[in-house]
């Protein structure tokens, strides 16, 4: 009943009446009762023109009063009428902000009205805290957006990132809010015992509402522009000049690491100090976010962009080592995506990761040659195997495993494998014995005698118990072994590469010929650029072939007109019979010499 009565009261006001109420409120305190009436029009269900007119009047009323209003938590003094009045106005302002937030997160509201609402809220953020940045209102805005039902690509998120993330102080408080939101979402997830629901790949699967919140959190966090050029840029754009980055003179009157803003005559921190503060907040926000149970699709997207978007701007990139090592240990495509960031930490930041090459060796499977991000993986694989300090057994295991995979991968994968093997043989001359290694040269203790339960004294290697384990047609390489030390790769050979010389795809058979050169002579050979082949596919191979100029073109006609489908030499001693209801036509060698005939003619002769 109350809502119907309130709606009826709204309907009796026209747009001109709302303008009059707004002018009266701004002109005199005697019309303060117009304030609750105008607030009643700030709802998602109100017509956009009415809501917009009331919003503009209320914004003009509250903005000059904000620096004078007491805080929301301040106790009311009964003896001061002015203070009571300002406290009441403050409560109405809090209601106004709440109504604006309701409109902002309502996807059914008019987009133009939502943009004005966002601008109004950001104006309150600018001066709402006694003329300084009001972080509480801004945090409420981000909290409502993240936990709302808005889509990731909603217009409000795009407006927030495009219009306001260019200001350095807004970015600073955004990082602070995102850290709090991530911690709150993580605490809620732990309390609901959802961390026990792990999928087979080792990545958590959050429920739909949490899934959407995490996606929006990542969308906003990834759209904050990084802080670049801190050593060159003398000042930054700030939403509130008297914000967090303003400094104070020391006791001796020197400004120290501060610079003066000529436009506002306010001393602000130097670019170096601002960059240091921003890096710290950036690091805390991202570390808190990466601790959340990320959905599988978002988990992969984060891993793909982490080495470019996050690691260069962290205050201490080694803080990501736990997240990356857990991702690298999962296996499969997740490990392939985590390899880029882990490689950056190892080569540029001194991360010591034990068993790195064992895990890298385990990633060599036929499925990786069809993965979406295989190009980056092959480039990193080539870089990881570039060091001349690698043991011979390790280089041999990688070389032999790649050679073994060449039998089961597409032609594009075979091209990459040939390029990687070429570089490995050139970098590590000690494994060139794999190119041609005859059997019978290596001997080991008879394994069968060791398994028969004999004593230790009988298990000692002796001339009578040592025999060759290299038999014709048997490859000692163990392709199921995950430890490169135990694969017996040094006792094997690259016989699989020899089969590629007869590959059905001409580019593969031509490229294998490059391995026939003496790769031990480094002055006469050069390394193959793996990135030229890493992103290949059937389409790229076909495109290269049709663009290739050939000297001899196969003819599309016969020099002599054929009289038979198959030559006689293919079916020596065979007789073909054609049977039907009436008669049987027999094809013998005599009839073949006279030419071919039809079944219809044979039926006529038999009749």
C-alpha positions in Angstrom: 0.0 0.0 0.0 2.8 2.4 0.9 4.6 1.7 -2.4 1.4 2.3 -4.4 0.7 5.6 -2.5 4.3 6.7 -3.1 4.0 5.9 -6.8 0.8 7.8 -7.0 2.4 10.8 -5.4 5.3 10.6 -7.9 2.9 10.6 -10.8 1.4 13.9 -9.9 4.7 15.7 -10.5 5.8 16.7 -13.9 9.3 17.4 -15.2 8.8 21.1 -14.7 7.7 20.5 -11.1 10.9 18.6 -10.4 12.9 21.5 -11.8 11.0 23.9 -9.5 11.7 21.7 -6.5 15.4 21.6 -7.3 15.7 25.4 -7.7 13.9 25.9 -4.4 16.2 23.4 -2.6 19.3 25.2 -4.0 18.0 28.7 -3.3 17.0 28.4 0.4 17.3 26.1 3.4 13.6 26.8 4.0 12.8 24.3 1.2 15.0 21.5 2.8 11.9 19.2 2.8 12.2 19.0 -1.0 15.3 16.8 -0.4 13.5 13.6 0.6 11.0 14.2 -2.2 13.7 14.5 -4.8 15.5 11.4 -3.4 12.3 9.3 -4.0 12.8 9.7 -7.7 16.3 8.2 -7.6 15.3 4.6 -8.3 15.9 2.2 -11.2 12.1 2.0 -11.9 11.8 5.8 -12.3 11.6 7.2 -15.8 15.1 8.3 -16.9 14.2 11.9 -17.5 12.7 12.3 -14.0 15.6 10.5 -12.4 18.1 12.6 -14.3 16.5 15.9 -13.3 16.3 14.9 -9.6 19.9 13.6 -9.8 21.3 16.9 -11.2 19.5 19.0 -8.5 20.7 16.7 -5.7 24.3 16.7 -7.0 24.4 20.5 -7.1 23.0 20.5 -3.5 25.4 18.0 -2.0 28.7 18.9 -3.7 29.3 22.2 -1.9 28.2 20.8 1.5 30.4 17.6 1.4 33.5 19.1 3.0 31.4 20.5 5.8 29.4 17.4 6.6 30.4 15.2 9.6 31.3 11.6 9.1 28.6 8.9 9.1 29.9 7.4 12.4 30.0 10.6 14.3 27.7 10.8 17.4 24.9 13.4 17.3 25.1 16.3 19.7 21.7 17.4 20.9 22.8 20.9 21.9 24.0 22.1 18.5 21.1 22.6 16.0 23.5 23.2 13.2 25.3 20.0 13.8 22.0 18.1 14.0 21.0 19.6 10.7 24.3 18.6 9.0 24.1 15.1 10.5 20.6 14.8 9.0 21.9 16.0 5.6 24.8 13.5 5.9 22.3 10.6 6.4 20.4 11.8 3.3 23.6 11.9 1.4 24.3 8.3 2.4 20.9 7.4 1.1 21.5 9.2 -2.1 24.8 7.3 -2.7 23.0 4.0 -2.0 20.3 4.9 -4.5 22.9 5.8 -7.1 24.6 2.5 -6.6 21.3 0.7 -7.1 20.9 2.4 -10.5 24.5 1.9 -11.5 24.4 -1.9 -11.1 21.0 -2.3 -12.7 21.5 -3.5 -16.2 17.9 -2.6 -17.1 18.5 1.1 -16.5 19.2 3.5 -19.3 22.9 3.4 -20.3 23.1 7.2 -20.5 21.6 7.6 -17.0 24.1 5.0 -15.7 27.0 7.0 -17.1 25.7 10.2 -15.4 25.3 8.2 -12.2 28.9 6.9 -12.4 30.2 10.5 -13.0 28.2 11.7 -10.0 29.6 9.0 -7.8 33.2 9.8 -8.9 32.6 13.5 -8.2 31.6 12.5 -4.6 34.7 10.3 -4.4 36.8 13.3 -5.4 35.7 15.7 -2.6 33.6 13.5 -0.3 36.3 13.2 2.4 36.7 16.8 3.5 37.9 17.8 0.1 40.1 14.7 -0.2 39.7 11.3 -2.0 36.8 9.4 -0.4 38.1 5.8 -0.6 35.0 4.4 1.2 32.5 5.4 -1.5 34.9 4.2 -4.2 35.3 0.8 -2.4 31.5 0.5 -2.1 31.2 1.2 -5.8 33.7 -1.5 -6.8 32.3 -4.0 -4.3 28.8 -3.6 -5.7 30.0 -3.9 -9.3 32.1 -7.1 -8.6 29.3 -8.8 -6.6 26.5 -7.8 -8.9 24.9 -9.8 -11.7 26.4 -7.5 -14.4 28.2 -9.1 -17.3 31.9 -8.9 -17.6 31.5 -6.7 -20.7 28.9 -4.4 -19.3 29.0 -0.7 -20.2 29.6 0.3 -16.6 32.9 -1.7 -16.4 34.0 -0.3 -19.8 33.3 3.3 -18.6 35.1 2.8 -15.4 38.2 1.5 -17.0 38.3 3.9 -20.0 37.4 7.2 -18.2 38.9 6.9 -14.8 41.8 4.3 -14.7 44.0 6.9 -16.4 44.3 8.8 -13.0 47.1 7.5 -10.8 45.3 8.0 -7.5 42.2 6.0 -8.7 44.5 3.2 -9.8 46.1 3.3 -6.4 42.9 2.9 -4.5 41.6 0.4 -7.0 44.5 -1.9 -6.1 43.7 -1.5 -2.4 40.1 -2.3 -3.0 40.8 -5.3 -5.2 43.1 -6.7 -2.5 40.3 -6.5 0.0 37.8 -7.9 -2.3 40.1 -10.9 -3.2 40.7 -11.6 0.4 37.0 -11.5 1.2 36.1 -13.8 -1.7 38.8 -16.2 -0.7 37.6 -16.2 2.9 34.1 -16.9 1.7 35.3 -19.7 -0.4 37.1 -21.3 2.5 34.2 -21.0 4.8 31.9 -22.7 2.3 34.4 -25.6 1.9 34.7 -25.3 -1.8 38.4 -25.8 -1.9 37.8 -29.5 -1.7 36.1 -29.6 -5.1 39.2 -29.9 -7.3 38.9 -31.0 -10.9 41.2 -33.5 -12.5 43.6 -30.9 -13.8 44.2 -29.5 -10.3 42.3 -26.3 -10.8 39.4 -25.3 -8.6 35.9 -25.0 -9.9 34.0 -22.2 -8.1 30.3 -21.9 -8.2 28.6 -19.6 -10.8 28.2 -16.5 -8.7 31.8 -16.6 -7.5 32.9 -17.4 -11.0 31.3 -14.2 -12.4 32.8 -12.1 -9.6 36.3 -13.5 -10.2 35.9 -12.8 -13.9 34.9 -9.2 -13.4 37.7 -8.8 -10.9 40.2 -10.0 -13.4 38.7 -7.9 -16.2 39.0 -4.7 -14.2 42.4 -5.6 -12.8 43.9 -6.4 -16.3 42.5 -3.1 -17.7 44.4 -0.9 -15.3 47.2 0.6 -17.4 50.7 -0.2 -16.0 52.9 2.5 -14.5 55.6 3.2 -17.1 58.2 5.9 -17.5 58.6 6.7 -13.8 62.1 8.0 -14.4 61.1 10.4 -17.2 57.6 11.6 -16.4 57.6 14.5 -14.0 53.9 14.4 -13.0 50.9 12.2 -13.3 47.2 12.8 -13.9 45.3 12.8 -10.6 41.6 12.7 -9.9 42.1 14.6 -6.7 45.2 16.8 -6.5 45.2 16.8 -2.7 45.3 13.1 -2.5 47.5 10.3 -1.3 50.6 11.4 -3.2 50.9 14.9 -1.7 53.9 15.4 0.5 54.9 17.5 3.5 58.0 19.6 4.0 60.5 18.3 6.5 61.4 20.2 9.6 64.3 22.0 7.9 62.0 23.3 5.2 63.5 21.2 2.4 61.1 19.3 0.2 63.4 16.3 -0.2 62.0 13.8 -2.7 59.1 16.0 -3.6 58.2 18.2 -6.5 55.8 21.1 -6.7 52.7 21.1 -9.0 52.7 24.5 -10.6 48.9 24.4 -11.4 47.7 23.6 -7.9 50.7 24.8 -5.9 50.7 21.5 -3.9 53.8 19.5 -3.2 53.5 16.0 -4.5 55.8 13.0 -4.2 58.5 12.5 -6.8 57.8 10.1 -9.7 60.2 7.5 -8.2 58.3 7.5 -4.9 55.0 7.3 -6.6 56.2 4.3 -8.7 57.5 2.6 -5.6 54.1 3.0 -3.9 52.2 1.9 -7.0 54.4 -1.2 -7.4 53.7 -2.2 -3.8 49.9 -1.9 -4.2 50.0 -3.6 -7.6 51.9 -6.6 -6.2 49.6 -7.0 -3.2 46.5 -6.8 -5.4 47.8 -9.4 -7.9 49.1 -11.8 -5.3 45.8 -11.7 -3.5 43.9 -12.3 -6.8 46.1 -15.2 -7.8 45.2 -16.9 -4.4 41.6 -17.2 -5.5 40.1 -20.4 -6.9 40.3 -19.4 -10.6 38.0 -21.0 -13.1 39.8 -23.2 -15.7 39.3 -20.8 -18.6 40.4 -17.8 -16.6 43.3 -19.8 -15.1 44.7 -20.4 -18.6 44.2 -16.8 -19.6 46.1 -15.5 -16.6 49.0 -17.9 -17.3 49.3 -16.8 -20.9 49.5 -13.1 -20.0 51.4 -13.3 -16.7 54.9 -12.9 -18.1 54.0 -9.7 -20.0 51.2 -8.0 -17.9 52.2 -8.8 -14.4 55.8 -9.9 -13.8 57.6 -6.7 -15.2 55.7 -4.5 -12.8 55.9 -6.5 -9.5 58.0 -5.2 -6.7 59.4 -8.7 -6.2 58.6 -11.1 -9.1 59.8 -14.1 -7.0 56.6 -13.9 -5.0 54.9 -15.7 -7.9 57.2 -18.7 -7.7 54.6 -20.7 -5.5 51.8 -20.0 -7.9 53.9 -20.9 -11.0 55.4 -24.0 -9.6 52.0 -25.3 -8.6 50.8 -24.6 -12.1 53.8 -26.2 -13.7 53.3 -29.3 -11.6 49.8 -29.8 -12.8 50.9 -31.1 -16.2 49.3 -30.9 -19.6 48.4 -27.6 -21.3 48.5 -25.7 -17.9 52.2 -26.5 -17.5 52.8 -25.4 -21.1 51.2 -22.0 -20.3 53.1 -21.7 -17.0 56.4 -22.3 -18.7 56.8 -18.8 -20.1 56.5 -17.0 -16.7 58.6 -19.7 -15.0 61.3 -19.3 -17.6 61.4 -15.5 -17.0 61.8 -16.0 -13.3 64.6 -18.5 -13.8 66.6 -16.5 -16.4 66.0 -12.9 -15.2 65.3 -13.2 -11.5 67.5 -16.1 -10.3 64.8 -18.6 -9.4 66.2 -22.0 -8.6 63.7 -24.6 -9.6 64.7 -28.2 -9.0 63.8 -30.9 -11.4 62.9 -28.3 -14.0 64.2 -30.4 -17.0 62.5 -33.5 -15.7 59.2 -31.7 -15.7 60.0 -30.2 -19.1 60.8 -33.6 -20.5 57.4 -34.9 -19.2 55.6 -32.3 -21.3 56.9 -33.8 -24.6 53.8 -35.6 -25.8 52.1 -35.8 -29.1 49.2 -33.7 -27.9 51.4 -30.7 -27.4 51.9 -30.4 -31.2 48.2 -29.7 -31.5 47.9 -27.3 -28.6 46.8 -23.7 -29.1 50.0 -22.2 -27.6 52.4 -24.6 -29.1 54.4 -21.9 -30.8 55.5 -20.3 -27.6 56.2 -23.7 -26.0 58.6 -24.7 -28.8 60.4 -21.4 -28.7 60.9 -21.8 -24.9 62.0 -25.4 -25.3 64.6 -24.4 -27.8 65.8 -21.6 -25.4 65.9 -24.0 -22.4 68.1 -26.4 -24.3 70.5 -23.8 -25.6 73.0 -23.9 -22.6 76.2 -25.7 -23.5 76.5 -26.9 -19.8 73.6 -29.4 -20.2 74.8 -33.0 -19.5 75.1 -35.2 -22.6 72.5 -37.7 -21.3 69.9 -34.9 -20.9 70.4 -33.5 -24.4 70.3 -37.0 -25.8 67.1 -37.8 -24.0 65.4 -34.7 -25.4 66.8 -35.4 -28.9 65.7 -39.0 -28.9 62.2 -38.3 -27.5 61.6 -35.7 -30.2 62.8 -38.1 -32.8 60.4 -40.8 -31.4 57.5 -38.3 -31.5 58.2 -37.5 -35.1 56.5 -40.7 -36.1 53.1 -39.7 -34.5 52.8 -36.0 -35.2 51.4 -34.0 -38.1 53.8 -32.7 -40.8 54.0 -29.3 -39.2 55.1 -31.0 -35.9 57.7 -33.0 -37.8 59.2 -29.8 -39.2 59.6 -28.4 -35.7 61.1 -31.6 -34.5 63.7 -31.6 -37.3 64.6 -28.0 -36.4 65.0 -28.8 -32.7 67.1 -31.9 -33.4 69.3 -29.9 -35.8 70.0 -27.3 -33.1 70.6 -29.9 -30.4 73.1 -31.8 -32.5 74.9 -28.6 -33.4 75.1 -27.3 -29.8 76.1 -30.6 -28.2 78.7 -32.4 -30.3 78.9 -35.2 -27.6 75.5 -36.6 -28.8 76.3 -36.8 -32.5 76.8 -40.5 -32.0 73.0 -40.7 -32.1 73.0 -40.0 -35.8 74.4 -43.4 -36.6 75.1 -45.9 -33.9 75.4 -49.6 -34.7 74.2 -52.3 -32.3 76.5 -54.5 -30.3 79.0 -51.8 -29.2 77.4 -51.3 -25.7 77.3 -54.1 -23.1 75.4 -54.3 -19.8 74.9 -56.9 -17.1 72.3 -59.5 -17.9 69.1 -58.2 -16.3 67.5 -61.6 -16.3 70.2 -63.1 -14.1 69.8 -60.2 -11.6 66.0 -60.9 -11.4 66.5 -64.7 -10.7 67.2 -64.1 -7.0 70.9 -64.9 -7.1 73.3 -63.8 -4.4 75.1 -60.4 -4.5 78.4 -62.2 -5.3 76.9 -63.8 -8.4 75.4 -60.4 -9.5 78.9 -58.9 -9.9 79.7 -58.0 -13.4 82.2 -60.5 -14.9 83.3 -61.4 -18.4 81.3 -64.6 -18.3 78.1 -62.7 -17.3 78.4 -59.7 -19.5 76.8 -59.8 -22.9 75.4 -57.5 -25.4 72.0 -56.1 -24.8 71.8 -54.4 -28.2 70.0 -56.8 -30.5 69.0 -56.2 -34.1 65.6 -54.5 -34.3 65.5 -53.7 -30.6 65.7 -50.0 -29.5 67.0 -49.7 -25.9 65.3 -46.3 -25.6 62.5 -46.3 -23.0 59.8 -43.9 -24.2 57.7 -44.5 -21.1 60.4 -43.4 -18.7 59.9 -39.9 -17.3 63.4 -39.5 -15.9 65.8 -38.4 -18.6 68.7 -40.2 -16.8 67.0 -43.6 -17.2 65.8 -43.5 -20.8 69.0 -45.2 -22.3 69.0 -42.5 -25.0 72.8 -42.5 -25.3 72.7 -46.2 -26.4 70.0 -45.6 -29.0 70.0 -43.9 -32.4 67.9 -41.4 -34.3 66.5 -44.1 -36.7 63.2 -42.3 -36.7 64.7 -39.3 -38.5 65.8 -41.6 -41.3 62.2 -42.6 -41.9 61.3 -38.9 -42.4 63.4 -38.9 -45.6 60.6 -40.8 -47.1 57.8 -38.8 -45.6 54.7 -38.3 -47.6 54.9 -34.5 -47.1 57.5 -33.0 -49.5 58.6 -30.2 -47.1 59.4 -32.7 -44.4 61.5 -34.9 -46.6 63.3 -31.9 -48.0 64.0 -30.4 -44.6 65.5 -33.7 -43.2 68.3 -33.4 -45.7 69.7 -30.6 -43.6 70.7 -33.2 -41.0 73.0 -34.9 -43.5 75.5 -32.0 -43.1 78.4 -32.4 -40.6 76.9 -30.4 -37.7 80.0 -30.7 -35.6 81.7 -28.1 -37.8 80.0 -25.1 -36.3 81.7 -22.6 -38.7 79.9 -24.2 -41.7 76.5 -24.5 -40.2 74.0 -22.1 -38.5 71.2 -22.7 -36.1 67.7 -23.1 -37.4 65.1 -20.5 -36.2 62.5 -22.5 -34.5 59.9 -19.7 -34.6 59.8 -20.1 -38.4 58.2 -23.5 -37.9 56.6 -23.4 -34.4 53.3 -22.1 -35.6 52.9 -24.2 -38.7 49.9 -26.2 -39.6 48.4 -28.0 -42.7 47.2 -24.6 -44.0 50.6 -23.0 -43.8 52.3 -26.0 -45.4 49.7 -26.0 -48.2 50.2 -22.2 -48.7 53.9 -22.6 -48.9 53.6 -25.4 -51.5 51.3 -23.5 -53.8 53.6 -20.5 -53.7 56.6 -22.6 -54.4 58.0 -22.4 -57.9 58.8 -25.7 -59.5 60.9 -26.4 -62.6 59.2 -29.7 -63.6 55.4 -29.7 -63.6 53.6 -33.2 -63.7 51.6 -33.7 -66.9 47.9 -34.0 -66.8 47.6 -36.3 -69.9 48.9 -39.6 -71.2 51.4 -40.0 -74.0 49.5 -43.1 -75.2 45.7 -43.6 -74.8 45.2 -46.4 -72.2 43.0 -49.3 -73.1 42.8 -50.9 -69.6 42.2 -49.6 -66.1 45.0 -51.8 -64.7 48.0 -53.2 -66.6 48.2 -56.9 -67.1 51.3 -57.1 -65.0 49.4 -56.2 -61.9 47.1 -59.2 -62.0 49.1 -62.1 -63.6 47.1 -65.3 -63.8 43.8 -63.7 -62.8 40.5 -64.2 -64.6 37.6 -61.7 -64.1 34.0 -62.8 -64.4 30.8 -60.7 -64.7 27.7 -62.6 -63.8 24.0 -61.7 -64.3 20.7 -63.5 -64.6 21.0 -64.5 -68.3 24.6 -65.3 -68.9 28.2 -65.0 -67.8 30.9 -62.9 -69.4 34.3 -64.3 -69.0 37.3 -62.0 -69.4 40.5 -63.8 -70.3 43.8 -62.8 -71.7 42.7 -63.4 -75.2 39.7 -61.1 -75.0 41.9 -58.5 -73.3 44.1 -58.4 -76.3 41.1 -57.7 -78.6 39.9 -54.8 -76.5 37.2 -54.2 -74.0 33.6 -55.1 -74.5 30.3 -54.5 -72.8 28.1 -56.9 -70.8 25.2 -56.1 -73.1 27.2 -57.3 -76.2 28.0 -60.6 -74.4 24.4 -61.2 -73.6 23.4 -60.7 -77.2 26.0 -63.3 -78.4 24.8 -65.9 -75.9 21.2 -65.6 -77.0 
